Amino acid sequence: MLSKSVKLTLSVVFTMIITGCASNDNIAAGKVIAVDGNNARVYIGSDAASLQGKEITVRRLLPTDTVLEGEPLYSYQVVGTAVINAEDKPNFIKIKTHDITLKKQDIIELTE
């Protein structure tokens, strides 16, 4: 019989492997690090593979306009969409938008 600590260790390792495999082939989110007009450079934290032309959602930290106890004063809210222009260096992509003004520190999400 296996001891409790060995069983626990195996279950943790198995969970980490399954989680890693499930999230390996897409980017979940990134952060805008530089803005030039309607173009921006985004750090995505994982290696981008053939993402050009895909649509992304842009979120920004904005006030929630609530004063209720326990409610957050700020949250990331959707401000628009953008399109991935090109892949830059590893872990970086370039995006372009027409309908919103991008700001440094905006968060992007790949729209599926």
PyMOL commands that place a pseudoatom at each C-alpha (Angstrom):
pseudoatom trace, name=CA, resn=MET, resi=1, chain=A, elem=C, hetatm=0, pos=[0.000, 0.000, 0.000]
pseudoatom trace, name=CA, resn=LEU, resi=2, chain=A, elem=C, hetatm=0, pos=[1.108, 3.529, -0.699]
pseudoatom trace, name=CA, resn=SER, resi=3, chain=A, elem=C, hetatm=0, pos=[1.395, 5.961, 2.149]
pseudoatom trace, name=CA, resn=LYS, resi=4, chain=A, elem=C, hetatm=0, pos=[-0.904, 9.002, 2.382]
pseudoatom trace, name=CA, resn=SER, resi=5, chain=A, elem=C, hetatm=0, pos=[1.895, 11.431, 1.495]
pseudoatom trace, name=CA, resn=VAL, resi=6, chain=A, elem=C, hetatm=0, pos=[2.789, 9.484, -1.668]
pseudoatom trace, name=CA, resn=LYS, resi=7, chain=A, elem=C, hetatm=0, pos=[-0.881, 9.410, -2.725]
pseudoatom trace, name=CA, resn=LEU, resi=8, chain=A, elem=C, hetatm=0, pos=[-1.217, 13.135, -2.080]
pseudoatom trace, name=CA, resn=THR, resi=9, chain=A, elem=C, hetatm=0, pos=[1.969, 13.899, -4.028]
pseudoatom trace, name=CA, resn=LEU, resi=10, chain=A, elem=C, hetatm=0, pos=[0.827, 11.794, -6.986]
pseudoatom trace, name=CA, resn=SER, resi=11, chain=A, elem=C, hetatm=0, pos=[-2.576, 13.469, -7.073]
pseudoatom trace, name=CA, resn=VAL, resi=12, chain=A, elem=C, hetatm=0, pos=[-0.993, 16.958, -6.999]
pseudoatom trace, name=CA, resn=VAL, resi=13, chain=A, elem=C, hetatm=0, pos=[1.447, 16.051, -9.795]
pseudoatom trace, name=CA, resn=PHE, resi=14, chain=A, elem=C, hetatm=0, pos=[-1.366, 14.531, -11.873]
pseudoatom trace, name=CA, resn=THR, resi=15, chain=A, elem=C, hetatm=0, pos=[-3.496, 17.677, -11.416]
pseudoatom trace, name=CA, resn=MET, resi=16, chain=A, elem=C, hetatm=0, pos=[-0.606, 19.928, -12.477]
pseudoatom trace, name=CA, resn=ILE, resi=17, chain=A, elem=C, hetatm=0, pos=[0.010, 17.848, -15.616]
pseudoatom trace, name=CA, resn=ILE, resi=18, chain=A, elem=C, hetatm=0, pos=[-3.665, 17.876, -16.634]
pseudoatom trace, name=CA, resn=THR, resi=19, chain=A, elem=C, hetatm=0, pos=[-3.928, 21.640, -16.046]
pseudoatom trace, name=CA, resn=GLY, resi=20, chain=A, elem=C, hetatm=0, pos=[-0.769, 22.293, -18.054]
pseudoatom trace, name=CA, resn=CYS, resi=21, chain=A, elem=C, hetatm=0, pos=[-1.977, 20.204, -20.982]
pseudoatom trace, name=CA, resn=ALA, resi=22, chain=A, elem=C, hetatm=0, pos=[-5.391, 21.860, -21.034]
pseudoatom trace, name=CA, resn=SER, resi=23, chain=A, elem=C, hetatm=0, pos=[-4.013, 25.413, -21.208]
pseudoatom trace, name=CA, resn=ASN, resi=24, chain=A, elem=C, hetatm=0, pos=[-0.955, 24.800, -23.374]
pseudoatom trace, name=CA, resn=ASP, resi=25, chain=A, elem=C, hetatm=0, pos=[-2.256, 25.589, -26.855]
pseudoatom trace, name=CA, resn=ASN, resi=26, chain=A, elem=C, hetatm=0, pos=[-3.830, 29.027, -26.440]
pseudoatom trace, name=CA, resn=ILE, resi=27, chain=A, elem=C, hetatm=0, pos=[-3.109, 32.342, -24.827]
pseudoatom trace, name=CA, resn=ALA, resi=28, chain=A, elem=C, hetatm=0, pos=[-5.505, 33.327, -22.105]
pseudoatom trace, name=CA, resn=ALA, resi=29, chain=A, elem=C, hetatm=0, pos=[-4.487, 36.934, -21.536]
pseudoatom trace, name=CA, resn=GLY, resi=30, chain=A, elem=C, hetatm=0, pos=[-1.775, 39.509, -21.976]
pseudoatom trace, name=CA, resn=LYS, resi=31, chain=A, elem=C, hetatm=0, pos=[-0.884, 43.062, -20.959]
pseudoatom trace, name=CA, resn=VAL, resi=32, chain=A, elem=C, hetatm=0, pos=[-0.343, 46.108, -23.177]
pseudoatom trace, name=CA, resn=ILE, resi=33, chain=A, elem=C, hetatm=0, pos=[3.200, 47.366, -22.609]
pseudoatom trace, name=CA, resn=ALA, resi=34, chain=A, elem=C, hetatm=0, pos=[3.559, 50.049, -25.301]
pseudoatom trace, name=CA, resn=VAL, resi=35, chain=A, elem=C, hetatm=0, pos=[1.073, 52.146, -27.284]
pseudoatom trace, name=CA, resn=ASP, resi=36, chain=A, elem=C, hetatm=0, pos=[1.622, 54.076, -30.520]
pseudoatom trace, name=CA, resn=GLY, resi=37, chain=A, elem=C, hetatm=0, pos=[-1.641, 55.576, -31.782]
pseudoatom trace, name=CA, resn=ASN, resi=38, chain=A, elem=C, hetatm=0, pos=[-4.002, 52.711, -32.666]
pseudoatom trace, name=CA, resn=ASN, resi=39, chain=A, elem=C, hetatm=0, pos=[-1.201, 50.133, -32.473]
pseudoatom trace, name=CA, resn=ALA, resi=40, chain=A, elem=C, hetatm=0, pos=[0.072, 48.457, -29.342]
pseudoatom trace, name=CA, resn=ARG, resi=41, chain=A, elem=C, hetatm=0, pos=[2.644, 45.897, -28.281]
pseudoatom trace, name=CA, resn=VAL, resi=42, chain=A, elem=C, hetatm=0, pos=[1.351, 43.197, -25.921]
pseudoatom trace, name=CA, resn=TYR, resi=43, chain=A, elem=C, hetatm=0, pos=[3.201, 40.789, -23.645]
pseudoatom trace, name=CA, resn=ILE, resi=44, chain=A, elem=C, hetatm=0, pos=[1.297, 37.487, -23.594]
pseudoatom trace, name=CA, resn=GLY, resi=45, chain=A, elem=C, hetatm=0, pos=[3.467, 35.381, -21.293]
pseudoatom trace, name=CA, resn=SER, resi=46, chain=A, elem=C, hetatm=0, pos=[3.442, 32.310, -23.547]
pseudoatom trace, name=CA, resn=ASP, resi=47, chain=A, elem=C, hetatm=0, pos=[4.832, 31.613, -26.973]
pseudoatom trace, name=CA, resn=ALA, resi=48, chain=A, elem=C, hetatm=0, pos=[2.423, 32.808, -29.676]
pseudoatom trace, name=CA, resn=ALA, resi=49, chain=A, elem=C, hetatm=0, pos=[1.903, 30.489, -32.599]
pseudoatom trace, name=CA, resn=SER, resi=50, chain=A, elem=C, hetatm=0, pos=[0.039, 31.754, -35.667]
pseudoatom trace, name=CA, resn=LEU, resi=51, chain=A, elem=C, hetatm=0, pos=[-2.311, 34.227, -33.990]
pseudoatom trace, name=CA, resn=GLN, resi=52, chain=A, elem=C, hetatm=0, pos=[-2.331, 36.862, -36.740]
pseudoatom trace, name=CA, resn=GLY, resi=53, chain=A, elem=C, hetatm=0, pos=[-5.826, 38.078, -37.630]
pseudoatom trace, name=CA, resn=LYS, resi=54, chain=A, elem=C, hetatm=0, pos=[-7.547, 36.747, -34.498]
pseudoatom trace, name=CA, resn=GLU, resi=55, chain=A, elem=C, hetatm=0, pos=[-9.886, 39.015, -32.557]
pseudoatom trace, name=CA, resn=ILE, resi=56, chain=A, elem=C, hetatm=0, pos=[-9.149, 39.871, -28.935]
pseudoatom trace, name=CA, resn=THR, resi=57, chain=A, elem=C, hetatm=0, pos=[-11.082, 41.581, -26.160]
pseudoatom trace, name=CA, resn=VAL, resi=58, chain=A, elem=C, hetatm=0, pos=[-9.520, 44.556, -24.371]
pseudoatom trace, name=CA, resn=ARG, resi=59, chain=A, elem=C, hetatm=0, pos=[-10.296, 45.118, -20.664]
pseudoatom trace, name=CA, resn=ARG, resi=60, chain=A, elem=C, hetatm=0, pos=[-9.326, 48.066, -18.484]
pseudoatom trace, name=CA, resn=LEU, resi=61, chain=A, elem=C, hetatm=0, pos=[-9.306, 48.595, -14.722]
pseudoatom trace, name=CA, resn=LEU, resi=62, chain=A, elem=C, hetatm=0, pos=[-12.209, 50.998, -14.133]
pseudoatom trace, name=CA, resn=PRO, resi=63, chain=A, elem=C, hetatm=0, pos=[-14.246, 52.138, -11.134]
pseudoatom trace, name=CA, resn=THR, resi=64, chain=A, elem=C, hetatm=0, pos=[-17.361, 50.033, -10.473]
pseudoatom trace, name=CA, resn=ASP, resi=65, chain=A, elem=C, hetatm=0, pos=[-19.390, 53.031, -9.226]
pseudoatom trace, name=CA, resn=THR, resi=66, chain=A, elem=C, hetatm=0, pos=[-20.495, 51.162, -6.136]
pseudoatom trace, name=CA, resn=VAL, resi=67, chain=A, elem=C, hetatm=0, pos=[-20.127, 52.017, -2.480]
pseudoatom trace, name=CA, resn=LEU, resi=68, chain=A, elem=C, hetatm=0, pos=[-21.666, 48.840, -1.087]
pseudoatom trace, name=CA, resn=GLU, resi=69, chain=A, elem=C, hetatm=0, pos=[-19.685, 47.155, 1.652]
pseudoatom trace, name=CA, resn=GLY, resi=70, chain=A, elem=C, hetatm=0, pos=[-17.788, 44.124, 0.377]
pseudoatom trace, name=CA, resn=GLU, resi=71, chain=A, elem=C, hetatm=0, pos=[-18.065, 45.135, -3.283]
pseudoatom trace, name=CA, resn=PRO, resi=72, chain=A, elem=C, hetatm=0, pos=[-14.837, 46.003, -5.150]
pseudoatom trace, name=CA, resn=LEU, resi=73, chain=A, elem=C, hetatm=0, pos=[-14.276, 49.666, -5.989]
pseudoatom trace, name=CA, resn=TYR, resi=74, chain=A, elem=C, hetatm=0, pos=[-12.468, 48.777, -9.260]
pseudoatom trace, name=CA, resn=SER, resi=75, chain=A, elem=C, hetatm=0, pos=[-12.730, 45.874, -11.684]
pseudoatom trace, name=CA, resn=TYR, resi=76, chain=A, elem=C, hetatm=0, pos=[-11.513, 44.960, -15.162]
pseudoatom trace, name=CA, resn=GLN, resi=77, chain=A, elem=C, hetatm=0, pos=[-14.284, 45.893, -17.613]
pseudoatom trace, name=CA, resn=VAL, resi=78, chain=A, elem=C, hetatm=0, pos=[-14.515, 45.338, -21.368]
pseudoatom trace, name=CA, resn=VAL, resi=79, chain=A, elem=C, hetatm=0, pos=[-13.730, 48.497, -23.348]
pseudoatom trace, name=CA, resn=GLY, resi=80, chain=A, elem=C, hetatm=0, pos=[-13.650, 47.054, -26.878]
pseudoatom trace, name=CA, resn=THR, resi=81, chain=A, elem=C, hetatm=0, pos=[-12.051, 44.632, -29.290]
pseudoatom trace, name=CA, resn=ALA, resi=82, chain=A, elem=C, hetatm=0, pos=[-8.888, 44.612, -31.383]
pseudoatom trace, name=CA, resn=VAL, resi=83, chain=A, elem=C, hetatm=0, pos=[-7.208, 42.404, -33.985]
pseudoatom trace, name=CA, resn=ILE, resi=84, chain=A, elem=C, hetatm=0, pos=[-3.768, 40.826, -33.751]
pseudoatom trace, name=CA, resn=ASN, resi=85, chain=A, elem=C, hetatm=0, pos=[-1.624, 42.435, -36.462]
pseudoatom trace, name=CA, resn=ALA, resi=86, chain=A, elem=C, hetatm=0, pos=[1.528, 40.379, -36.239]
pseudoatom trace, name=CA, resn=GLU, resi=87, chain=A, elem=C, hetatm=0, pos=[3.687, 38.310, -33.982]
pseudoatom trace, name=CA, resn=ASP, resi=88, chain=A, elem=C, hetatm=0, pos=[6.685, 40.123, -32.615]
pseudoatom trace, name=CA, resn=LYS, resi=89, chain=A, elem=C, hetatm=0, pos=[9.497, 38.550, -30.631]
pseudoatom trace, name=CA, resn=PRO, resi=90, chain=A, elem=C, hetatm=0, pos=[8.655, 35.431, -28.592]
pseudoatom trace, name=CA, resn=ASN, resi=91, chain=A, elem=C, hetatm=0, pos=[5.934, 36.223, -26.022]
pseudoatom trace, name=CA, resn=PHE, resi=92, chain=A, elem=C, hetatm=0, pos=[4.995, 39.506, -27.757]
pseudoatom trace, name=CA, resn=ILE, resi=93, chain=A, elem=C, hetatm=0, pos=[2.309, 40.370, -30.314]
pseudoatom trace, name=CA, resn=LYS, resi=94, chain=A, elem=C, hetatm=0, pos=[1.242, 43.590, -32.035]
pseudoatom trace, name=CA, resn=ILE, resi=95, chain=A, elem=C, hetatm=0, pos=[-2.429, 44.583, -32.069]
pseudoatom trace, name=CA, resn=LYS, resi=96, chain=A, elem=C, hetatm=0, pos=[-4.439, 47.259, -33.881]
pseudoatom trace, name=CA, resn=THR, resi=97, chain=A, elem=C, hetatm=0, pos=[-7.803, 48.821, -33.094]
pseudoatom trace, name=CA, resn=HIS, resi=98, chain=A, elem=C, hetatm=0, pos=[-10.110, 51.364, -34.723]
pseudoatom trace, name=CA, resn=ASP, resi=99, chain=A, elem=C, hetatm=0, pos=[-12.932, 51.799, -32.205]
pseudoatom trace, name=CA, resn=ILE, resi=100, chain=A, elem=C, hetatm=0, pos=[-11.085, 52.288, -28.877]
pseudoatom trace, name=CA, resn=THR, resi=101, chain=A, elem=C, hetatm=0, pos=[-8.025, 54.071, -27.571]
pseudoatom trace, name=CA, resn=LEU, resi=102, chain=A, elem=C, hetatm=0, pos=[-5.558, 51.626, -26.098]
pseudoatom trace, name=CA, resn=LYS, resi=103, chain=A, elem=C, hetatm=0, pos=[-3.759, 52.480, -22.878]
pseudoatom trace, name=CA, resn=LYS, resi=104, chain=A, elem=C, hetatm=0, pos=[-0.664, 51.036, -21.281]
pseudoatom trace, name=CA, resn=GLN, resi=105, chain=A, elem=C, hetatm=0, pos=[-1.528, 48.300, -18.732]
pseudoatom trace, name=CA, resn=ASP, resi=106, chain=A, elem=C, hetatm=0, pos=[-4.779, 47.306, -20.514]
pseudoatom trace, name=CA, resn=ILE, resi=107, chain=A, elem=C, hetatm=0, pos=[-5.478, 43.569, -20.335]
pseudoatom trace, name=CA, resn=ILE, resi=108, chain=A, elem=C, hetatm=0, pos=[-6.276, 41.588, -23.486]
pseudoatom trace, name=CA, resn=GLU, resi=109, chain=A, elem=C, hetatm=0, pos=[-8.025, 38.223, -23.817]
pseudoatom trace, name=CA, resn=LEU, resi=110, chain=A, elem=C, hetatm=0, pos=[-8.187, 35.961, -26.818]
pseudoatom trace, name=CA, resn=THR, resi=111, chain=A, elem=C, hetatm=0, pos=[-11.803, 35.869, -28.017]
pseudoatom trace, name=CA, resn=GLU, resi=112, chain=A, elem=C, hetatm=0, pos=[-12.797, 32.297, -28.840]
for i in range(1, 112): cmd.bond("trace and resi %d" % i, "trace and resi %d" % (i + 1))
show_as sticks, trace
zoom trace
